[in-house]
């Protein structure tokens, strides 16, 4: 069994800008226990599948390949700050996206439909694309950090979305590591 998810990778330039932002918050709030996301793990999750066997992996790869044939590449930009679950009960710090977000939403809808055809469950929660940058270990001590994050302006460079990446997430004592299973290119724009 492998723990699998489908994601969109961000550009190297956007990754550098986000990493610099994470580093600035880390330096400003060193006393707070936070699980800061590492640069190589930054991505936009399209769908989390959980534990799948080899047969299921073949099926979901097929669903992702079908999805990729139905939508052409598009542009996004990492922007705006936010938290989950709420400002008062924040556990996750995230950055949002703008740009051709309707294409991102459509990509998710197509993926959900294609996966459902292969007997994968449709996500119950509505799709909210975001880039997780931190997990708060002590939310009750993180009020200042939350305020700073929410009060910040954030903009990365615009980047091209041209593929869906299938990742395996391996849990380890030091956190998870991601390994690319396959990159599936979106259809070429005419």
Phi, psi and omega in degrees: 000141177233143176273115191238145169214158177252138186213169171247128175277149176265164182290162178299321180294315177297320178300317179296316181295317179295317180298319176298320179296314178302314181299320180295320177291319179300317180291325181285332183233059184290339184280349183264133178283112183223139171268094181283137180287137179278151185307316184290348181259359182289126182197168172253114181286130173268316180200134175260125182262335184080208182285124178228149176269180184298319180296314179297322179298320176298318180294315182289328175298317177299317179297320179291322177296320177295319178300314185296335180285345188258359182214140181267169182298160183206174184245142176226167175217135176282128184202169179056150183249152179197173180222155169241141002275318178211168180303321182287327183238043184292135174235337183233133170260135181221166172240142182263185180232155170218175185116225181277059184292336177295327177289323177297316178298316179296319177302315178296317181297316179297315179300315179301316181295314180295322179291323178298324177298333181262015177072026171267142182290141174286139178298136179283326179280147178290150183289124176229098184292132181201161178245107179290129178246341181199149173242121184280121180277334179228074184305323181294339178259006189252015185304313181297317179298316179299313179300314181299312181301311182293333180275350182280147169269138179220133175212130174257176172290152174290146179220157182272132173260113185231002181203160171250133179252131175265122182245148164257134177253118179253122180279133177225170181299329181271005183118184182270153171237148182249138176234132179290126174270314181196144170257131179242114182289141173286161181297149182287134180289138179283000000 
